[in-house]
């Protein structure tokens, strides 16, 4: 008698024992169906297969056979050849998209992943060696390298909105040199925090940050400007180097400080009853003194690498947002959806067809400068509003102003997206603003919007005209 080895899973063994009990009369078919989650018809079929072939009859006939839904070998080989020829350094998802777009070969992403894994073109993440971040030697003196970063967190728990803590940590000593709370991480908020740092400690040799858009230009295709951000330009004028880390682990001093601050500072704010950024900034000095006494370490060298500010370094001028603008023949220039009318003078006429600089200060002041001098101006706001009072006062132009007001409701009245974030003054938080639904930019409003406003005005005027006509008829009847 020929013996045969059968490989069965534990679930299949339990099913075999249940069917065997049914065949021997120890278990009813209804109870077996309930136990296995099957119908009695399926149980009878399995009983017949067990009686005819024994335990092997309960094993699926497709076991060990290739799947009927498998990708044909020729198709898989064709995909592998295309990947090796064109997409050897692509990931499975991108390779799947390119095979479909460029070669008309449609495969599932996981199918392409398995093809690339089998051929050695892709290594699963579980099989990749872990990343190793070896420790970097600390700088030797205080002020040689200052790590800076922003930490967005619920600092006041449920007592206030989340905000961002701007943290400056010295690399040599792990001291928290500056701690400032702002509604959001922006250029102006870093301007204010850096200025407070410089006024207290002096100028460090270098700042070490991440690759956020505040610190460096991240768009390779950017053609405008000089290739530097506003913050980098300010540091260049001060003689401070800005370095950008390639990973969070590279600036581990400030990243670890975030973890400690999120634990200790949140609880301190709770005990002190602090729930606003202004109160947090007032308390930050006391907290930093206690923090540094507990966690700071001594540097290898005792000298301080900070440099004093020079008399000619005007921080009011350095920490400004600067934009070049061309002056037209009419002595006008545009900035942030406003038209600036330069006062007619011999100095202003020198800049016709040339560029001047628009300086925006952290407090919101705007200054137009050319050749090192301030140029007086007037502002014509292109986002001026038409209110109901103006419509009432201009009786003859009331209808026209009402149409203009209806078109105005469709206009996106926010300032230019390329303008600096003013969250340090407005208190707004969140990511870069997106287009508001149902609104358009001013240059996108056209004749169709005007026609829609006219039609809407006509529709609203018809019921009013009908009521006036009914009033006149009633008056005639009463006479």
Protein Blocks (a to p, Z undefined) as FASTA:
>chain_A
ZZddddddfklmmmmmmmmmmmnopacfklmmmmnopafklmmmmmmmmmmnommlmpcf
kgoiacfkbccfklmmmmmmmmmmmmmmbcfklmmmmmmmmnopacdfklmmmmmmmnop
accfklpccdddddddddfbehkaccdddddddfklmmbccddddddddfklopafbdcd
dfbdcfklmmmmmmmmmmmnopcfbdcddfbfklpcfbfklmghjhiafklmmmmmnopa
cdddfbfklmmmlmmmmmmmmmmmmmmmmmnopabfklmmmmmmmmmmmmmmmmmccdfb
fbdfbdcddfklcfklmmccdddddddfkopaceehiacdddddfklmmmgoiacddddd
fkopacddeehiacddddddfkbccdfklmmmmmmlmmmmmmmmmmmmmpcfbdcfkbcc
fklmnopacddddddehiacfklpcfklmmmmmmmmmmmmmmmmmmmmmmmmmmmmmZZ
